């Protein structure tokens, strides 16, 4: 009886640790581009994104406005969020550069 209880406890522990680990592994495609319906705002997002390359390091330094990886989507979503907070384009560029880096020098 004691062995059955110990085995059950061990199973619950292993299953719990496995579940926690699985929840920490990002699902591919889980990041969603949060495009708005305002074409002028989206143009600003892409204009700001044109100042950066993707910061993931796996994309071969693609331009941020065209890269489709999850990192690029996260960065563009952050640009949208900052613009939604009434930040100027220059302020957003500084914020994104501080947060993600990879600003292009013009």
C-alpha positions as CSV (number, residue, x, y, z in Angstrom):
1,X,0.0,0.0,0.0
2,X,2.8,2.4,0.9
3,X,4.5,1.8,-2.4
4,X,1.3,2.6,-4.3
5,X,1.0,5.9,-2.4
6,X,4.7,6.7,-3.1
7,X,4.3,5.9,-6.8
8,X,1.1,8.0,-7.0
9,X,2.9,10.9,-5.3
10,X,5.9,10.6,-7.7
11,X,3.6,10.5,-10.7
12,X,1.8,13.6,-9.5
13,X,5.1,15.4,-8.9
14,X,6.5,14.5,-12.4
15,X,3.2,15.4,-14.1
16,X,3.1,18.7,-12.3
17,X,6.7,19.6,-13.2
18,X,6.1,18.5,-16.8
19,X,3.0,20.7,-17.0
20,X,4.8,23.7,-15.6
21,X,7.7,23.2,-18.1
22,X,5.2,22.9,-21.0
23,X,3.5,26.2,-20.1
24,X,6.9,27.9,-20.3
25,X,7.6,26.7,-23.8
26,X,6.2,29.3,-26.3
27,X,3.8,27.9,-28.9
28,X,4.9,28.8,-32.5
29,X,2.4,31.2,-33.9
30,X,1.1,32.3,-30.6
31,X,2.3,35.9,-31.2
32,X,-0.4,37.8,-33.1
33,X,0.1,41.0,-35.0
34,X,-2.2,43.6,-33.5
35,X,-2.8,45.7,-36.6
36,X,-5.2,48.5,-36.2
37,X,-7.9,49.7,-38.6
38,X,-6.5,53.2,-39.0
39,X,-4.3,53.3,-42.1
40,X,-2.5,56.4,-41.0
41,X,-1.5,54.8,-37.7
42,X,-0.3,51.6,-39.5
43,X,1.7,53.8,-41.9
44,X,3.4,55.4,-38.8
45,X,4.1,52.0,-37.4
46,X,5.8,50.9,-40.6
47,X,7.7,54.2,-40.9
48,X,9.0,53.8,-37.4
49,X,9.8,50.1,-38.0
50,X,11.8,51.1,-41.0
51,X,14.4,52.5,-38.6
52,X,15.2,49.1,-37.3
53,X,16.3,45.6,-38.3
54,X,14.7,42.6,-36.5
55,X,16.5,42.0,-33.2
56,X,16.0,38.3,-32.9
57,X,19.4,37.4,-34.5
58,X,17.9,34.5,-36.4
59,X,16.4,36.3,-39.4
60,X,19.5,37.5,-41.1
61,X,18.9,41.1,-40.1
62,X,15.7,41.6,-42.1
63,X,14.1,45.0,-41.9
64,X,11.7,45.2,-39.0
65,X,8.8,46.4,-41.3
66,X,9.0,43.2,-43.4
67,X,10.2,40.5,-41.1
68,X,7.5,38.0,-40.1
69,X,9.1,36.3,-37.1
70,X,7.6,36.4,-33.6
71,X,10.2,38.9,-32.4
72,X,9.4,41.4,-35.2
73,X,5.7,41.1,-34.5
74,X,6.3,41.8,-30.8
75,X,8.4,44.8,-31.7
76,X,5.8,46.2,-34.1
77,X,3.1,45.6,-31.5
78,X,5.1,47.6,-29.0
79,X,5.4,50.4,-31.5
80,X,1.6,50.4,-31.8
81,X,1.3,50.4,-28.1
82,X,3.6,53.3,-27.6
83,X,1.9,55.3,-30.4
84,X,-1.4,54.6,-28.6
85,X,0.1,56.2,-25.5
86,X,0.5,59.4,-27.5
87,X,4.3,59.1,-27.8
88,X,5.9,61.0,-30.7
89,X,7.6,59.1,-33.4
90,X,11.0,60.1,-32.1
91,X,10.1,59.1,-28.6
92,X,8.9,55.7,-29.9
93,X,12.1,55.2,-31.8
94,X,14.1,55.9,-28.6
95,X,11.9,53.6,-26.6
96,X,12.1,50.7,-29.1
97,X,15.9,51.1,-29.4
98,X,16.3,51.0,-25.7
99,X,14.0,48.0,-25.3
100,X,15.1,45.9,-28.3
101,X,18.1,47.7,-29.9
102,X,18.9,47.1,-33.6
103,X,18.3,50.7,-34.7
104,X,19.7,51.6,-38.1
105,X,22.1,54.5,-38.4
106,X,21.1,56.8,-41.2
